[in-house]
């Protein structure tokens, strides 16, 4: 409900405007003079202030100046029985929305109030739209035909229209925000705001101000009243990314707004009610965090009403060609280059890579390859040269030491030596596992797809699958 403050030193005028506006469905507050009005604006946030111009001591222009200083987004409408072109021009210069002369028609005031509030709504929506565009994921929609992703999408469509809170879990880079957006934009709230907050990006005092807003003067730098993101998201959804990184004190505040659907701004004295659907995300094991006492159990169960777990990219390898094609098209267009083609060998390298950084790592790799590519075809070597390889484990380091050698005076063919070592280790693993491929793959800490790729690369034939031996 939109809040309007009516300021007039004549009680009859206050009463007329109050009755008229309350009948129209607005939340109305009253002030009998300019000083009282300024005090109220300092304690609360109003959508519209309607003020008389001529009042004892503190007049309407002073109220207008104070409102624009304390709460710049609040719309101000001036009413007076002493209209003059000079005062009208001054009021408009100071930021007044409009100027009415007494006596006025009730219908005229109602129309101007509706238009003034519509202007404020459009301004807010424009701000949100800019924020939305700036924070859009690089994926235009969810890309994935693999069985794990299809199951996730089925859940999204089933729960989108629910009012229940959602907890999205998954490794970094799996697309948690993308799923949160899909939930919001497939729900009845889709026309209302979707607001994102990275809970790990801000220190606690700034996060509290960002989420709940603040009043002017509540801390150093609070030069004006500011609505928090819960307030901005009213009617829509708020996405709390990295919820597992919040402090115990912040968890208490979040619990209150989720349970009671109300909060208090920093430095404020009144509660603000909101209707917001909370979608949270984390790459942590919150059940374990609850067990060890680092995350509140009551907050966990308030958030984890509808759990969604995103599969890592290594468990949805069938989506890699689709994602790679999407990123190739995106970055070729962004760089003004012809769309390159991935060779079969290059695609095979992508398919067997572990992708510890998930979709974000694949996106990063394709962007880099496209940026450096000058040929119409992307080869296996183009991909291999940019893949991030994991640091050597103690076991692999000890194996590598067995192949350590002094660098010959004339140098050596490093690629040939590495291939020779890799092939030798593949054969040793097969021998130790009695040529059962799955066991050999586990000895080398490789997934089955990656192990088979290497067998084909070095033309190693023979062996059996587990199904033939176990």
N, C-alpha and C positions, 0 to 999 in steps of 0.2 A: 504494500500500500504506500502510495506516494505521500510524503510529508510536506505540509505547507505551514509556514509561520505568518500569521496576520498581525501587523503592527499598526495601531491607531490609538490616539489619545481619547477618541470618542467611543464610549462603551457601546452605543447603539450601532455604530458602524462595524465594530468588532463582531457584535452579535449577528448582524445581518450577513456578513461575509462568512462567519463560522457556520451558521445554519446552512447557507447555500452550498458551501464546499463540502460539508459533512454529508449532505444529501447526495452529492455527486460521487461519494465514495472515497474522499480523501481523509487522511489523518491530519487533523488541524490543531495547531498550538496557537496561543494568543499572547501578545505583549502589549502593555498599555503605554509604553514610551520607548524611545530609541535605546536608552541604556539597558533596559530589560531585554530588548530584542538582541542587542549585541551579546549580552551575557548568555542568552539561550543558544545563539549561533555558536558560541564558544564551547558549549556543552553537548551539542547534538548536530547532526548533519541533516539539513533540509533540502528538498528538491526545489522548492520555490519559496521566496519571501515576498509578501505583498505588504508594502509599507506606505503610510501617509507621508507626504513630503514635509508639510509644516507641522511640527510638534515642538513643545517647549523643550529647552535645553539641547537635546540631541535630535536633530531633524532627520528626514528621510535620506538626504544625500550622505550624511555621516554614516547612517545604517548601511547604505549601499556600499560605501568605501570599505567599511569593516567587513561586510559579508564577502566582498571580492578578495579581501586580504586573507580572511580566515578560511573561507571555503569557496575557491574560485569557480567550481563547477555549479554552484547554486545559482539559479535564475532569479532575478529581482524584477518585480513589477511595482512601479510607483503610481500612487493615486493622490490627487490633490484638488482642492477647490480653487486654487490660485494658479491656474495654468498660465505659463508665459513661454515664449519661444526660447528665451535665454536659459531658463531652468530646464526645459526639455532637452536642449542641446547639451547642456552640462551633464544631465543625467545619462544621456546616451553615450557620451564620451567616457563616463565612468563605468560603463558596462551594463546599464539597465537594459532589460529586454524590451520594455514598452512603457508608455506613459499615458495614463487615463485621467480625464477631468471629471470632477463631481458636478452635477449628479450623473450617474451612469445607469445604463440598463443592465439588469441581472444577466440577460442573455449575452450581452456584450462582454461582461467580465468572464462568464463561463467559457466563451469561445477563446478569449485571450489566454486564460489559464490553461486550457487544453493545448493550445498552440505552443505556449511556453514550455509546458512539460514534454510535449512531443519533440521540441527542439533539444531539450536536455537528453531525452532518450536516444535521439539520433546521434548526438555528440558522443554519448557513452558507447553506442553500438559501433560507431566509427572507430573509436579508440580500441575496442575489443577486436574489430576486424583487422586493424593494423597489427595488433598483438598476435592474432591468429595466423596471419600471413607470415609474419616474421618467425613464428615458432613451428610452422608446418614441417612435418617430416619430409625427407627427400623422396619417400615413396608416395605416389599419388593415391594408392590403395593397397590393400593387403595382397601380396603376391605369394601364392603357395597352393599347389595341387596335391601335395603329399598327404598321406593319411593323418599324420599328427596335426598338421595345420588345418585340415578339413574338420577334425574333431574340435579344435579351438574355435573355428568359425561357427560351427553348429551351436556351441555354448553361447557365443556372442549374440547370435540371433535369438536364442531362447530367452536370454536374460536382459536383453537391451531395454525392454519396456518395464522391467521390474523396477521397483523403487529401492531395492536392497543395495547395500554397499558392496563393492567388488574389490578383491585383492588379486593383483596380477603378479605372479612370481616367475622368475626366469633369470638366466645369466645375463650379464651386460651385453647389449648389442642385439638382443633377440627381438626387439620391436614392441616393448611394453606400452610405450606411449601411443603407438599406432593402434594397438588393440583397444586402449582406453578411448581413443577418438572414435573408433568404430562402434563401441558401445553407446557413446553419447549420440552420435549422428544417426543411429538407427533407433533411437528412443523418442518418446513423446517430447523430450526436452530439447530436441535438435535445433529448434529455432531460438533457444535461449543460450546464454554464454557457456562455453567450455574453457575453463581457466586452468593453466598448468603451473605447478610450483615444484621446483627442485629443492627438496628439504635439506639436501646436503650442501647446497651452494651458498647459503647465507649463515652467518653466526646467529645464535638464538635471538638476541634482541631485535635484529633486523628482520628475521623470519617472523617473529611475533607481530611486528608492525606490518609486514607484507600480508600476512594472513588475516589479521583482525583489524588493521587500520589504527590510526592514532588521532589524538586531539592536538590542536595547536599548543605548543609549549610543553608537551608532556615529556620531551627529552631534547637535548641539544640538537638543533637542526630541524625540529618539527615546526616549521614556519607556517603551516596551514593544516586544517583538518584534512584527513585523508581516509577514504573508505578502503577497507581491507578487501582481499581477494575473495573471502567467503561472502562478503556483501556484494561484490561485483558479480559473483556467480549465482546470486539468488535466483531460484527457479531453474537453474541449469545444473552443470556438473563441475566438480573441482578434482583435478588429478594431482595427487600428492605423490610425486616420484621420490624414490629413496626414503620411504617412510621409516625404514629401519635405522636411519642415521639420526633421528630426532632424540633430543635429550629427555630424561624423565620428566622435567618440568613442562616441556612442550607437549609431551604425551598426555599429561593431565589436562591441559587446555584443549587439546584436540578431542579428548574423550568427552569433555563437557559440551562442545559444540555439536558433536555427533549425537550424543544422548539427548540433550535438551533442545537442540536446534536453535541455540542462542549463544551469544558471546558478548564480551565487553571490549571496546577499543582500548588501546593503551592510553592511559590518562583519562578515560571516560568514566561516567558515573551511572549510565543506564545500559540495560541489556538490549542488544539488537537481535531480532528474530530473523532467521533465514530458512529457506527450503532449498537445500543443496544435496545432490547425490554425490557421495564421496567414492572415488575410484583411487585406490592406493596401489603402489608398486614397490617391489624390492628385489634385490638380487641376493639377499641374506635369507638364511633359514630362520624365520621368525618364531617357529615353534620351539626351536632350540634356544633362541634368545629369550623367550618366555621362561623356559626351564632354568636358564642360568641367571634370570633376574634382570636382564638388560632391556627388556621390553615388557610393558604392562600387559598382563593377561586379559584384563577387561577390555582394553583398547584393541587387542589382537582379535578378540571374538566379535567386537563391534565392526571391525573392518573386514574380517575373513568370512563374511556371510556367503558370498559367492566366490569360491576360489577358482582361479584360472592359472594353469602352469604352461608357460610357453616352451616348446621344445628347442634345444640348441640346434644350430644349423647342421651339425654332424649327424643328427638323427632325422634330418629331413633333406638328405642329399639330393633327392629327386627335384627339389625346388631350385637347386643351384643354377641349372641352365636358364630358367625363367628369370631369376634375379640378375644373373650376369647379363642377359640380353637387355633387361630393363635399364641397368646401370650403364651399359654401353651406349644405348640410345640417349639417355639423359646427359651423359658427360660429353658425348660427341657433339650433341646440339649446343651444349653450354660453351664448348671450346671452338665452335664453328668449323668442325672437322667432318669429313665424310664418315658414315657409320662403318667401323672396321668389322672384320669377320674373325671369329675365334676358330682356330683349326681344331680338329678332333683331338689331337695330342694336348693342345692347350686346355681344352675343356676337361680332358681326363685328369690333368694336374689339379684343376679346380675341384673336381669331384672327389679326389682322394685326400685333399688337404684336411687337416683337423679342424680348422676354423675356430680357434679358441676365443676369438673376438666376435664370432657369429656374423650376422648380416652386416653389422657395421664394419667389420674387418674386410668382408668381401666388397662392400661399397668403396672403402678406402683403396683397396687394391686396384679395382677397375678404374677408379678416377685417376690414379697415378699412372697406370698403364696407358690410358687414353691420352693423358697430358704429354707423356714422353714419346708416344708412338708417332712415327712418320710414315709407316707403311700401311697399306689397306688391309693387311692380314696380321693378326696377332698370333705369334708362334709360341710353342711350349717354352722356349728359352726366355721370351719376354715376360712370361708369368713367373717362371722359376726365379728369375733375378730379383723379384720384388717380394717374394713370400717371406714373411717373418718366421724364422725358425726358432723353436724353443731352445733355451739354454741347455747345455749338456748336463745330464744327471751324473751323479758319482759313478754309477755303473757304466754309463756310456763313456765317461772320461777314462775309466780304467781300461776299457776296450781300446779306445783311441791310442792310449799310451803304447799298446802292443804294436801299433803301426808307426810309432814315432821314428823318424829317421832324420839324418842330417840332410840339408838341402844340397844336392849336387852342384858342382861349380857351374854347370851349363843350365841349371834349373830343371824343372820337371813339368809334366803334363798333369796339373792338379785334378782336372775333371776326370781324367782316365784313372788316376789313383783312387779317387773317391768312389768311382763306379766299381773298381776292383774290390775295394774294401766292403762296399755295400753288398755286392754279389756274394762274396765270401761269407759274410755274416748271415745272409739269407740261407745259404746252403748248410751252414753250421746249425742254424735253428731248425731246419727241416730234418737234419740227421738226428738231433737230440730229441725231437718230437716224433721220431719214426715216420716222418713224412706226412704227418697229419697237419694240414695247413692252418687250421684254426688255432691249434696249440702253438705252432711255430709263430704265428702272428702275435699271440699273447707274449711269447718270450721276447719279442722285439718291441712290445708295447705299440703295436700298430692295429688299426681296425682291419677287418677282413677285406674291405674294398681296396684300401691302400696297399695291403700285402699282395693281393692279386695283381694289382697294377705293376708292382715291382717285379713279380715273377714274369709277367709278360714282357716288361722292359728288357730283362736280361735273358729272355727265352729259356727260363727254367721250367721244364716240363715234369710231369709225374706228381705223385702225392695224392692224397685223398682228403675229402671233407670229413668233418666230424660224424656226419650221418652214416658214413661207411664203417666207422670204427668204434662208435660209442653208443 
